[in-house]
Amino acid sequence: MTTIISAESIDDTLIVKVANGPRDYLLWQWTGSAPQDIYFECNDPLNGDYNSISECTVMWDGVHIITSKQDMIHFYFDGISPKLYGKFIQGLKQIYALEPDILEVLD
């Protein structure tokens, strides 16, 4: 399955999602009214929490995350276009604008 990437802004909320299927996804949600609170979810709403990422590294092959509990999450892209990759990066940069040390983008 080709990776699906979406970055949508609705009212004051930005949602960025990458998915390889219904149970293989990462989702970030950020609201301008509470910019310090970043919601992150991995594969299931039960795996969602606020401010739970301490490191997020993005590169052409995927996303590598270290949570605040020191868990590692790896998500690999499959067949994404440069345009979608750029959209994903822009969304995450907006979300982590107040926490720039968390996000690292490797080219």
Secondary structure, 3 states (H helix, E strand, C coil): CCCEEEEEEECCEEEEEEEEECCEEEEEEEECCCCCCEEEEECCHHHEEECCEEEEEEECCEEEEEECCCCEEEEECCCCCHHHHHHHHHHHHHHCCCCCCCEEECC
